[in-house]
């Protein structure tokens, strides 16, 4: 029984990606270039990412201008990162679904909608954090 449990738990770890992946990078610099290509793809092809860039720079600039304490500034950075992460994952999931299911399938739609909902959840959290951390010092700075 323990052997079966061990085999079950380690089954995924025994899969060699080189046996299945079209391309597996053995070079860290090359891996970094793939990540940068993905980021550039997002900036060029995904209009939401361009909006996120502007919003991220605005939020960070405002936080710095308001001289938020380091912990609050770090929280702003973490929330921005969460939104970027979810947007990147959403685009990857959508691309994979489009390749795997070129014809409409209800479960493909569920996958895309749920991935998109993750981005929305991150944005809602970011707005709440922004209101809580940026609005009070901004109003004070503006004398309101």
C-alpha positions in Angstrom: 0.0 0.0 0.0 2.8 2.4 0.8 4.5 1.6 -2.5 1.3 2.4 -4.4 0.9 5.7 -2.5 4.5 6.6 -3.1 4.2 5.7 -6.9 1.0 7.8 -7.0 2.5 10.8 -5.3 5.7 10.8 -7.4 4.1 10.0 -10.8 4.2 13.6 -12.1 7.8 14.1 -10.8 8.9 11.1 -12.9 7.7 12.6 -16.2 10.6 14.0 -18.2 9.5 17.2 -20.0 12.1 16.6 -22.7 10.2 13.6 -23.8 7.1 15.7 -24.6 8.0 19.4 -24.9 8.7 20.8 -28.3 11.5 22.8 -26.8 13.2 22.6 -23.4 15.8 25.2 -22.6 19.0 24.0 -21.0 20.4 27.5 -20.8 19.3 30.0 -18.1 20.0 33.0 -20.4 17.9 31.5 -23.1 15.1 30.8 -20.5 15.3 34.5 -19.5 15.0 35.5 -23.2 11.8 33.3 -23.5 10.3 35.1 -20.5 11.2 38.5 -22.0 9.7 37.5 -25.3 6.5 36.6 -23.5 6.5 40.0 -21.7 7.1 41.8 -25.0 4.3 39.7 -26.6 1.9 40.9 -23.9 2.9 44.5 -24.3 2.5 44.4 -28.1 -0.5 42.1 -28.5 -2.6 42.5 -25.4 -4.1 46.0 -25.1 -5.0 45.4 -21.4 -1.3 45.0 -20.6 -0.7 48.5 -22.0 -3.4 49.9 -19.8 -1.9 47.9 -16.9 1.5 49.5 -17.6 0.0 53.0 -17.4 -2.0 52.2 -14.3 1.0 50.5 -12.6 3.3 53.4 -13.3 0.6 55.9 -12.1 0.1 53.9 -8.9 3.8 53.6 -8.2 4.5 57.2 -9.0 1.6 58.3 -6.8 2.9 56.1 -3.9 6.4 57.5 -4.2 5.1 61.1 -4.5 3.0 60.6 -1.4 6.0 59.1 0.3 4.2 56.0 1.5 6.0 54.0 4.2 8.1 51.1 2.8 5.6 48.4 3.9 2.7 50.2 2.2 4.8 50.7 -0.9 5.7 47.0 -0.9 2.0 46.2 -0.6 1.3 48.3 -3.7 4.1 46.5 -5.6 2.7 43.1 -4.5 -0.8 43.9 -5.7 0.5 45.3 -9.0 2.5 42.1 -9.4 -0.5 39.9 -8.7 -2.5 41.7 -11.4 0.4 41.3 -13.9 0.7 37.6 -13.0 -2.9 36.9 -13.4 -3.1 38.7 -16.8 0.0 36.8 -18.0 -1.5 33.5 -16.9 -4.9 34.4 -18.4 -3.3 35.1 -21.8 -1.3 31.8 -21.6 -4.4 29.8 -20.7 -6.4 31.4 -23.5 -3.7 30.7 -26.0 -3.4 27.1 -24.9 -7.2 26.7 -25.0 -7.3 28.2 -28.5 -4.8 25.7 -29.7 -6.3 22.7 -27.9 -9.9 23.5 -28.8 -10.1 25.4 -32.1 -13.8 24.7 -32.3 -16.1 26.2 -29.7 -16.5 24.0 -26.7 -18.4 25.0 -23.5 -15.6 23.8 -21.2 -13.1 25.8 -23.2 -15.3 28.8 -22.6 -15.4 28.0 -18.9 -11.6 27.9 -18.8 -11.2 31.2 -20.5 -13.9 32.9 -18.4 -12.5 31.6 -15.2 -9.0 32.7 -16.1 -10.4 36.1 -16.9 -12.2 36.2 -13.6 -8.9 35.7 -11.8 -7.7 38.9 -13.4 -10.9 40.7 -12.4 -10.4 39.5 -8.8 -6.9 40.9 -8.8 -8.1 44.2 -10.2 -10.8 44.5 -7.5 -8.3 43.8 -4.8 -5.9 46.4 -6.3 -8.6 49.1 -6.3 -9.4 48.3 -2.7 -5.8 48.5 -1.7 -5.3 51.7 -3.7 -8.3 53.4 -2.0 -7.1 52.3 1.4 -3.5 53.2 1.0 -3.4 56.0 -1.6 -6.6 58.0 -1.1 -6.1 59.2 2.5 -2.6 60.6 2.0 -3.6 62.0 -1.4 -6.6 63.9 0.1 -4.3 65.2 2.9 -1.7 66.3 0.3 -4.4 68.1 -1.7 -5.7 69.7 1.5 -9.1 68.1 1.2 
